[in-house]
Amino acid sequence: MATQTLAERTETLRPTGLTPLLTTAQLMARYGVSNWTVNEWVKRGCPVEPTSFRGRRFDLDRVRDWMAADQTAPPAPEFVPAQRTA
């Protein structure tokens, strides 16, 4: 089975009312920030989803809402896939 994109996973889970959760690495890649930055966001109150295992997971919608409400956070860039040139 091929790996699904975030958009594909979102569509797959939509009928269940669930949303895919991102790992720290996926959140870092999504916003183009370092692990240190994500840790600082968590210290300032970025929502983290509870898990039954080691590691953190993030609901992208809740993170976006937190960023919009957090006046001290610099605006995070929205993810735009890079255009490849030949």
C-alpha positions in Angstrom: 0.0 0.0 0.0 1.3 3.4 -1.0 1.8 6.1 1.6 -1.1 8.6 1.7 -0.7 12.3 1.7 -2.1 14.4 4.6 -5.0 15.5 2.3 -5.8 11.8 1.4 -5.7 10.7 5.0 -8.0 13.6 5.9 -10.5 12.5 3.3 -10.3 8.9 4.4 -11.0 9.8 8.0 -13.6 12.5 7.4 -16.6 10.1 7.5 -15.5 8.9 11.0 -15.2 12.4 12.4 -11.5 11.9 13.1 -8.6 14.0 11.8 -5.0 12.7 11.2 -2.5 13.7 13.9 0.9 14.9 12.9 4.2 13.9 14.5 6.7 16.5 15.6 8.7 15.9 12.4 5.7 16.3 10.2 4.7 19.6 12.0 8.3 20.8 11.5 8.2 20.0 7.8 4.7 21.5 7.4 5.9 24.9 8.8 9.5 24.7 7.9 10.7 25.2 11.5 13.2 23.4 13.7 12.5 21.0 16.6 13.5 23.7 19.0 10.8 26.0 17.6 8.1 23.3 18.0 9.3 22.7 21.6 9.0 26.5 22.2 5.5 26.4 20.8 4.5 23.6 23.2 6.0 25.5 26.1 3.8 28.5 25.2 0.7 26.4 25.0 0.5 24.8 21.5 -2.0 22.0 21.8 -0.6 18.5 22.0 -2.8 15.4 21.6 -2.5 12.7 24.3 -1.1 9.4 23.1 -0.7 6.0 24.8 2.9 5.9 23.7 6.0 8.0 23.8 6.0 11.0 21.5 3.8 13.9 20.7 1.0 14.2 18.2 -0.6 17.4 16.9 -4.0 18.1 15.4 -3.2 20.6 12.6 -6.6 22.4 12.9 -6.0 23.0 16.7 -2.4 24.1 16.0 -3.7 26.6 13.4 -6.3 27.9 15.8 -3.7 28.3 18.6 -1.4 30.2 16.2 -4.2 32.5 15.2 -5.1 33.2 18.9 -1.5 33.5 20.1 -0.5 37.1 19.6 3.1 36.5 20.7 3.7 33.8 18.1 5.1 35.0 14.8 2.8 34.0 12.0 3.7 30.6 10.7 3.8 30.3 7.0 1.3 28.1 5.3 2.7 25.1 3.6 3.1 25.6 -0.2 4.6 22.7 -2.1 7.7 23.6 -4.0 7.4 23.8 -7.8 9.9 21.7 -9.5 11.6 23.0 -12.6 13.1 20.8 -15.2 
